Amino acid sequence: MLRELRIENLLLIERAELRLGEGLNVITGETGAGKTVLAHSLDLLMGGRARPQIVRPGASEAWVEGTFDLPEGLLADPDLGDLAERISADATDLVLGRRVSSSGRTSAFVGGRSATAADLKMLGSRLLAFYGQHEHRRLTIASAQMEILDGFAGPRHLETRNRYRDAYREQARIVAELEELHERDGSRERDLDLYRFELGEIEAVATTPAEVAGLVADRDRLRHAEGLRDAALTALEVTTGGEDDGTSGGAAALGAASESLRSQAGLDAGLDEMAARLTGLALELEDLSSDLRGYLDGLDSDPGRLVGVEERLDAIDRLSRKHGGSVEAVLEHAERCRAEIARLEGSGERTADLESALADATVLRDELAAGLTDGRSGITSKFEKRVAEVLDRLAMSGASIEVVLRPHPDSFGPNGAESVELRLAPNPGIEAAPLGDAASGGELSRVMLALTGLGDRGAGQTLVFDEIDAGIGGKTARVVGERLRDLGTSRQVICITHLAQVASLASVHFRIAKSIESGATRAEVERVEDDDLIEEICRMLGATSSDEAASRHARELLAAA
């Protein structure tokens, strides 16, 4: 149920807030006052496209917001996916919002958080069912007629249809995968040869990022071996004087200095501390000399070794350039090759598995399709009788609806093994014909009312009717209003109307009035009750409240409600 509708700067409406009630809510007003703006605001909340220049002149943006009761079980709908996760599990209402800038850009909100128009469309279709002046044309669409019949068949039938749709999609998925495997059979051996060759090439080199780093370090060292040797020898000569006995060079000098300080040990703490540091330096220099000798002994300057390292790096580089530019990319490609080889080598087994799965999926699809066919066939006569009864109450006595089930042109479709067509005979003795061919606009409006609300389908939705009573009047208008009121006993109904007979049956009545101030036109929305309600009904009858006959007629209409 739509509790509140707030509108700002939408065409003629500068600001409006409607607090809607249960049952039948009607919206009335003079032609051109802006009634359709309310219809468009609801369309925006359902993810519809913003019309050009919809923002009120002088305003930077328009805003529409609707607060709905959160239907039980809505968040459990698997089709809502991540959208449901953004709504608090303990929420009791749901706020949808749409902003339209003067440049035409729009933004959407769900529960105060950013969303998309597609999100609004997905949620809005579960909260609102919108019927415009020409919405009855939708009744000529086969899918809409299927929805009406399936909704009448009840929740168990709809559950079977949901299961069928899952089975239909799974069967189609398996068929598509099998077709892909069969298409690949011709290139299977060629692809296997390619993947095996590339994997063999990679495995022959068998490298790792750590090895490459080590090889690069080796190459740099081998390329500069002579310079490294000269530098190490020079350093060793400075530290040892070139003598292994340590009697000259830096090490000997440090040793002599250390010995001189130790000869005065214990006489001055400051000198003792420096003597200790000097001894440490002498020991460190001795260790460094030893390391330099070891480095010189291990320094490899073999030209053959350098050639080998460079050849290894060249091989790795060629492989890297071929498969992504790095060793990591080469290793990833190797994994892909292994996976593809395993898949192609196992394709025969996969084909057998898929063919077995296809047989099972086809059996399940066919069984569920047969159940849908039986369900639809079993309720056609009851459906036809029920619609005829409602049409009779809508001043179409003798009119009848015929349900025609035809085999689906592709044997099976998303909704079963048949298509549905509803045919109308508006008068006795006239052959039933497709809805779009058999009735006038006014008759089709009444047919739509007769079909709306049958069964449990969409029972939680708010129904919105935008002047579907156009083209009718008198007694027929009254029975149309009564049908709208009856629909309001099980759900909320919002009707934009120009008929007093319909408006007089409302539980809640809103009036849109247009005014011109300082050269600017604006429309205001107000709830009307008591004397204001009498005045509005009189206006709809083409008179004023000062007209005693019109006022009496208005009161009689309201009293008869």
C-alpha positions in Angstrom: 0.0 0.0 0.0 1.2 3.5 -0.9 1.0 5.5 2.3 2.5 8.9 1.2 3.3 10.5 -2.1 5.5 13.6 -2.1 6.1 15.8 -5.1 8.3 18.9 -5.7 8.7 21.0 -8.8 7.1 18.5 -11.2 5.5 20.5 -14.0 2.7 22.6 -12.5 3.1 21.2 -9.0 5.5 23.2 -6.8 5.0 21.1 -3.7 2.4 18.4 -2.8 2.0 15.7 -0.2 -0.7 13.1 -0.5 -1.5 10.8 2.5 -3.4 8.0 0.8 -5.7 5.6 2.6 -7.0 2.1 2.1 -9.7 1.3 -0.4 -10.5 3.6 -3.3 -8.6 6.9 -3.5 -9.7 9.2 -6.3 -8.0 12.3 -7.8 -10.1 14.8 -9.6 -9.7 18.3 -11.0 -10.4 20.5 -14.0 -9.0 19.5 -17.4 -5.5 20.7 -17.6 -5.1 21.2 -13.8 -2.4 18.6 -13.6 -4.0 15.3 -12.7 -1.8 13.4 -15.1 1.3 14.9 -13.3 0.4 12.6 -10.4 0.2 9.6 -12.8 3.6 10.6 -14.2 5.0 10.9 -10.7 4.0 7.3 -10.0 5.5 6.2 -13.3 8.8 7.8 -12.3 8.7 5.8 -9.1 8.3 2.6 -11.2 11.5 3.4 -13.1 9.8 5.1 -16.1 11.5 7.6 -18.3 11.3 11.3 -17.4 9.4 13.3 -20.0 11.2 16.4 -21.5 10.9 19.7 -19.6 9.2 18.0 -16.7 11.0 20.1 -14.1 9.0 23.2 -13.1 10.3 26.3 -14.8 12.8 28.1 -12.6 13.6 25.1 -10.5 16.9 23.2 -10.6 15.3 19.8 -10.1 12.1 17.8 -9.5 11.7 15.2 -6.8 9.2 12.4 -6.3 9.1 10.1 -3.2 6.7 7.4 -2.3 6.5 5.5 1.1 5.0 2.0 0.8 4.1 -0.6 3.3 6.7 -3.4 2.8 4.8 -6.5 1.6 5.3 -9.7 3.5 7.8 -11.9 1.7 9.0 -9.3 -0.7 12.6 -9.4 0.5 12.6 -13.2 0.0 12.0 -12.8 -3.7 15.0 -14.4 -5.4 14.7 -12.1 -8.4 15.5 -9.1 -6.2 19.0 -10.4 -5.5 21.4 -7.8 -4.1 18.7 -5.2 -4.0 16.9 -7.0 -1.2 20.2 -7.1 0.8 20.3 -3.3 0.8 17.0 -3.2 2.7 17.0 -3.7 6.4 15.5 -7.1 7.4 13.4 -5.5 10.1 12.0 -2.7 7.9 8.3 -2.2 7.8 8.1 0.3 5.0 10.0 1.1 1.8 10.8 4.5 0.4 11.3 4.9 -3.3 12.7 8.2 -4.6 13.4 9.7 -8.0 15.2 13.0 -8.8 15.1 14.7 -12.2 17.5 17.6 -12.9 16.6 20.5 -15.2 19.1 19.1 -17.7 17.1 15.8 -17.8 19.4 13.6 -15.9 17.8 11.4 -13.3 18.8 9.6 -10.2 17.0 6.9 -8.2 16.9 6.0 -4.5 15.7 3.0 -2.5 15.5 3.4 1.3 17.6 6.6 1.1 20.4 4.8 -0.7 21.5 5.3 -4.3 19.8 2.9 -6.8 19.1 2.6 -10.5 15.9 3.1 -12.6 16.1 -0.7 -13.2 16.0 -1.2 -9.4 12.9 1.0 -9.2 11.3 -0.9 -12.1 11.9 -4.2 -10.4 10.5 -3.0 -7.0 7.8 -0.8 -8.4 6.3 -3.6 -10.5 5.8 -5.5 -7.2 4.3 -2.6 -5.4 2.2 -0.9 -8.1 0.1 -2.0 -11.1 -0.5 0.9 -13.4 -3.3 1.1 -15.9 -3.4 4.2 -18.1 -6.0 5.5 -20.6 -4.6 3.2 -23.2 -3.5 0.4 -21.0 -6.3 -1.8 -22.2 -4.2 -2.2 -25.4 -1.9 -4.3 -23.3 -4.8 -6.9 -23.1 -4.1 -7.7 -26.7 -0.6 -8.9 -25.8 -0.5 -12.7 -25.5 1.9 -12.6 -22.4 -0.6 -10.3 -20.5 -3.5 -12.6 -21.3 -1.4 -15.6 -20.0 -0.7 -13.7 -16.8 -4.4 -13.1 -16.3 -5.4 -16.7 -16.8 -2.5 -18.1 -14.7 -3.3 -15.6 -11.9 -6.9 -16.9 -11.9 -5.7 -20.5 -11.7 -4.2 -19.8 -8.2 -0.9 -20.0 -6.3 -0.3 -23.7 -6.8 -0.5 -23.3 -10.5 1.8 -20.2 -10.4 4.3 -22.3 -8.3 4.2 -25.0 -11.0 4.8 -22.3 -13.6 7.8 -21.0 -11.7 9.2 -24.6 -11.6 8.5 -25.0 -15.3 10.4 -21.8 -16.1 13.4 -23.0 -14.2 13.2 -26.4 -16.0 12.8 -24.6 -19.3 15.9 -22.5 -18.8 18.0 -25.4 -17.6 16.9 -27.6 -20.6 17.8 -24.7 -23.0 21.1 -24.2 -21.2 22.1 -27.8 -21.7 21.1 -27.7 -25.3 23.2 -24.6 -25.9 26.3 -26.2 -24.2 25.9 -29.4 -26.2 25.7 -27.4 -29.5 28.8 -25.6 -28.5 30.6 -28.9 -27.8 29.5 -30.3 -31.2 30.7 -27.1 -33.0 34.1 -27.5 -31.3 34.5 -31.2 -32.3 35.9 -30.2 -35.7 38.7 -28.1 -34.2 39.2 -30.3 -31.1 42.4 -32.1 -32.3 43.9 -28.9 -33.7 43.2 -27.0 -30.4 44.7 -29.9 -28.4 47.8 -29.9 -30.5 48.3 -26.2 -30.0 47.7 -26.3 -26.2 50.0 -29.3 -25.9 52.8 -27.7 -27.9 52.6 -24.4 -26.0 52.5 -26.3 -22.6 55.5 -28.4 -23.7 57.4 -25.3 -24.7 56.8 -23.7 -21.3 57.6 -26.9 -19.4 60.8 -27.3 -21.4 62.1 -24.0 -20.1 60.6 -24.6 -16.6 61.5 -21.3 -15.0 60.2 -19.3 -12.0 60.4 -15.6 -11.1 63.0 -16.5 -8.4 65.2 -18.2 -10.9 65.0 -15.2 -13.3 66.0 -12.8 -10.5 69.1 -15.0 -9.7 70.1 -15.3 -13.4 69.9 -11.5 -13.8 72.2 -11.1 -10.8 74.6 -13.7 -12.1 74.8 -12.1 -15.5 75.6 -8.7 -14.1 78.3 -10.2 -11.9 79.9 -12.2 -14.7 79.8 -9.2 -17.2 81.8 -7.1 -14.7 83.9 -9.8 -13.2 87.3 -8.1 -13.9 86.2 -4.8 -12.4 84.8 -6.6 -9.4 88.1 -8.5 -8.9 90.2 -5.3 -9.2 88.1 -3.5 -6.7 88.2 -6.4 -4.2 92.0 -6.8 -4.6 92.6 -3.1 -4.0 90.5 -3.2 -0.9 92.4 -6.3 0.3 95.7 -4.6 -0.3 94.7 -1.6 1.7 93.5 -3.6 4.6 96.4 -6.2 4.7 99.2 -4.4 2.7 99.1 -7.4 0.4 100.8 -9.6 2.9 99.0 -12.7 4.3 100.9 -12.4 7.6 99.1 -9.1 8.5 102.4 -7.2 9.3 101.5 -4.3 7.1 98.5 -2.4 5.8 95.5 -1.1 7.7 95.0 -4.2 9.8 98.6 -3.9 11.1 98.2 -0.2 11.9 95.0 -0.8 13.8 96.6 -3.6 15.7 99.6 -1.4 16.7 97.2 1.5 17.8 95.2 -0.9 19.9 98.2 -2.4 21.6 99.4 1.1 22.5 96.1 2.0 24.2 95.9 -1.3 26.0 99.3 -0.6 27.5 97.7 2.1 29.6 94.6 0.1 30.5 92.9 1.0 33.8 94.4 4.5 34.2 91.6 6.5 32.4 88.1 5.3 31.7 87.7 7.5 28.7 90.8 6.1 27.1 89.8 2.5 28.0 86.5 3.1 26.2 88.3 4.2 23.0 90.7 1.3 23.3 87.8 -1.1 23.3 86.3 0.6 20.2 89.7 0.4 18.5 90.0 -3.3 19.3 86.5 -3.8 17.8 87.6 -2.0 14.6 90.7 -4.2 14.4 88.6 -7.3 14.7 86.0 -6.1 12.1 88.8 -5.2 9.7 90.3 -8.7 10.1 86.9 -10.3 9.4 86.5 -8.0 6.4 89.9 -9.0 5.0 88.9 -12.7 5.4 85.6 -12.0 3.5 87.4 -10.2 0.7 89.7 -13.2 0.3 86.7 -15.5 0.2 85.0 -13.3 -2.4 88.0 -13.3 -4.6 88.4 -17.1 -4.4 84.7 -17.5 -5.4 84.5 -14.9 -8.1 83.6 -16.6 -11.3 84.9 -15.0 -14.5 84.5 -18.0 -16.8 83.3 -16.6 -20.2 81.5 -19.9 -20.8 79.4 -19.5 -17.7 78.3 -16.0 -18.9 77.3 -17.4 -22.3 75.1 -20.1 -20.6 73.4 -17.5 -18.3 72.6 -15.2 -21.2 71.3 -18.1 -23.4 69.0 -19.1 -20.5 67.7 -15.6 -20.1 67.1 -15.2 -23.8 65.0 -18.4 -23.9 62.9 -17.1 -21.0 62.5 -13.7 -22.6 61.3 -15.2 -25.9 58.7 -17.2 -23.9 57.6 -14.2 -21.9 57.1 -12.0 -25.0 55.0 -14.8 -26.6 52.7 -15.2 -23.5 52.1 -11.9 -21.8 55.4 -10.2 -21.2 56.3 -11.7 -17.8 57.2 -15.0 -16.2 54.0 -14.8 -14.1 52.0 -14.5 -17.3 53.8 -17.5 -18.8 52.9 -19.6 -15.7 49.3 -18.4 -15.9 49.1 -19.4 -19.6 50.5 -22.8 -18.7 47.7 -23.3 -16.2 45.2 -22.3 -18.9 46.7 -24.8 -21.3 46.4 -27.6 -18.7 42.8 -26.7 -18.1 41.9 -26.6 -21.8 43.7 -29.9 -22.4 41.8 -31.5 -19.6 38.5 -30.1 -20.9 39.1 -31.1 -24.5 40.4 -34.5 -23.6 37.3 -35.0 -21.4 34.8 -33.5 -23.9 33.6 -36.9 -24.9 32.8 -37.7 -21.3 31.2 -34.3 -20.9 29.1 -34.8 -23.9 27.8 -38.1 -22.5 27.0 -36.4 -19.2 25.2 -33.6 -20.9 23.2 -35.9 -23.1 22.1 -37.7 -19.9 21.3 -34.5 -18.2 19.4 -33.3 -21.2 17.2 -36.4 -21.2 16.3 -35.8 -17.5 15.7 -32.0 -18.0 13.5 -32.7 -21.0 11.4 -35.1 -19.1 11.0 -32.7 -16.2 10.1 -29.8 -18.5 7.6 -31.9 -20.4 5.9 -33.1 -17.1 5.6 -29.6 -15.8 4.4 -28.2 -19.1 1.7 -30.9 -19.1 0.7 -29.9 -15.6 0.4 -26.3 -16.8 -1.7 -27.3 -19.7 -4.0 -29.3 -17.5 -4.3 -26.4 -15.0 -5.2 -23.9 -17.7 -7.6 -26.3 -19.5 -9.3 -27.1 -16.2 -10.2 -23.5 -15.2 -11.2 -22.0 -18.6 -14.9 -22.6 -18.2 -14.8 -21.3 -14.6 -12.8 -18.2 -15.8 -15.2 -17.5 -18.6 -18.2 -17.7 -16.3 -16.6 -15.5 -13.7 -15.6 -12.8 -16.2 -19.1 -12.9 -17.7 -20.6 -12.3 -14.3 -18.4 -9.2 -13.7 -19.1 -7.9 -17.2 -22.8 -8.2 -16.5 -22.3 -6.0 -13.4 -20.4 -3.5 -15.6 -23.4 -3.0 -17.9 -22.2 -5.4 -20.5 -25.0 -7.9 -20.1 -24.6 -10.8 -22.5 -21.0 -10.2 -23.2 -18.7 -13.1 -22.9 -15.0 -14.0 -22.9 -13.7 -17.1 -24.6 -10.3 -18.6 -23.7 -8.4 -20.1 -26.6 -5.4 -22.3 -25.9 -3.2 -23.0 -28.9 0.0 -25.1 -29.1 3.1 -23.0 -28.8 4.7 -22.4 -32.3 8.0 -23.7 -31.0 6.4 -26.6 -29.1 7.6 -25.0 -25.8 8.0 -21.4 -24.6 8.9 -19.7 -21.4 5.4 -20.2 -20.0 4.5 -23.7 -21.3 3.5 -25.6 -24.3 0.6 -23.3 -25.3 -0.2 -19.7 -25.9 -3.3 -18.0 -24.6 -5.7 -15.8 -26.4 -8.8 -14.1 -24.8 -11.6 -13.4 -27.3 -14.6 -11.2 -26.6 -18.1 -11.4 -27.8 -19.6 -8.0 -26.6 -23.1 -9.0 -27.4 -25.1 -12.3 -27.7 -25.1 -13.9 -31.1 -21.8 -12.1 -32.2 -18.9 -14.4 -32.8 -16.0 -13.9 -30.3 -13.0 -12.0 -31.7 -9.6 -10.9 -30.4 -10.0 -8.2 -27.7 -8.5 -5.4 -29.8 -11.0 -6.1 -32.6 -14.1 -6.8 -30.7 -14.8 -3.8 -28.5 -14.8 0.0 -28.3 -12.5 1.9 -26.0 -15.1 2.1 -23.3 -15.9 -1.6 -23.6 -12.3 -2.5 -23.4 -11.9 -0.3 -20.3 -14.7 -2.3 -18.6 -13.2 -5.6 -19.8 -9.9 -4.6 -18.2 -11.7 -3.8 -15.0 -13.4 -7.2 -15.2 -10.1 -9.0 -15.6 -8.2 -6.9 -13.0 -8.0 -8.6 -9.6 -9.0 -12.1 -10.7 -7.3 -14.6 -8.5 -4.4 -14.0 -6.1 -1.9 -12.7 -8.7 -0.5 -9.3 -7.5 -2.9 -9.2 -4.5 -0.4 -7.1 -2.6 -0.1 -4.4 -5.2 -1.7 -0.9 -5.3 -3.8 -0.6 -8.5 -3.5 2.8 -10.3 -6.1 3.7 -12.9 -5.5 6.9 -15.0 -8.9 7.9 -16.5 -9.8 4.5 -17.7 -13.4 5.6 -17.3 -13.0 7.9 -20.3 -15.8 7.3 -22.9 -18.4 6.1 -20.5 -21.1 7.8 -18.3 -24.4 7.5 -16.7 -25.4 4.2 -15.2 -22.3 2.5 -16.7 -20.1 5.0 -14.9 -21.7 4.1 -11.6 -21.1 0.3 -12.1 -17.5 1.0 -13.1 -17.1 3.0 -9.9 -18.6 0.2 -7.9 -16.2 -2.3 -9.5 -13.3 0.0 -8.5 -14.6 0.3 -5.0 -15.0 -3.5 -4.9 -11.4 -3.9 -5.9 -10.5 -1.6 -3.0 -11.9 -4.0 -0.5 -8.9 -6.3 -1.0 -6.2 -3.8 -2.1 -5.6 -0.1 -2.4 -6.9 1.5 -5.6 -5.9 5.0 -6.9 -8.1 6.3 -9.7 -7.7 9.6 -11.6 -11.2 10.3 -12.9 -13.5 12.9 -14.3 -16.7 11.1 -13.4 -18.8 12.2 -10.4 -20.3 8.7 -10.2 -16.9 7.2 -9.6 -15.6 10.0 -7.3 -18.6 9.7 -5.1 -17.6 6.1 -4.2 -14.2 7.0 -2.9 -12.8 6.4 0.5 -10.3 9.3 0.1 -10.7 12.1 -2.3 -8.0 14.5 -3.6 -8.6 17.6 -5.8 -6.1 19.3 -8.0 -6.7 23.0 -8.5 -4.8 25.3 -10.9 -4.2 28.9 -10.2 -2.1 31.8 -11.7 -0.1 34.0 -9.5 2.3 36.7 -10.7 2.1 35.3 -14.2 3.1 31.8 -13.0 0.8 28.8 -13.2 0.8 26.3 -10.3 -1.3 23.4 -9.2 -2.1 22.5 -5.7 -3.3 19.1 -4.3 -5.7 19.0 -1.4 -7.8 16.4 0.3 -11.5 17.3 0.1 -14.2 16.4 2.7 -17.6 17.5 3.9 -18.8 20.7 2.1 -15.6 20.8 -0.1 -16.5 17.4 -1.3 -20.0 18.4 -2.2 -18.6 21.4 -4.1 -16.2 19.2 -6.0 -18.9 16.7 -7.0 -21.1 19.6 -8.1 -18.2 20.9 -10.3 -17.9 17.4 -11.8 -21.6 17.5 -12.6 -21.1 20.8 -14.4 -22.6 23.0 -11.8 -21.7 24.9 -8.6 -22.6 24.1 -5.0 -25.1 27.1 -5.1 -27.1 25.1 -7.7 -29.6 23.4 -5.4 -30.4 20.6 -7.9 -26.8 19.8 -8.4 -26.0 20.0 -4.7 -28.9 17.7 -4.0 -27.7 15.2 -6.7 -24.2 15.3 -5.2 -25.5 14.5 -1.8 -27.6 11.7 -3.2 -24.6 10.2 -5.0 -22.5 10.3 -1.8 -25.3 8.9 0.3 -25.8 6.0 -2.1 -22.2 5.1 -1.8 
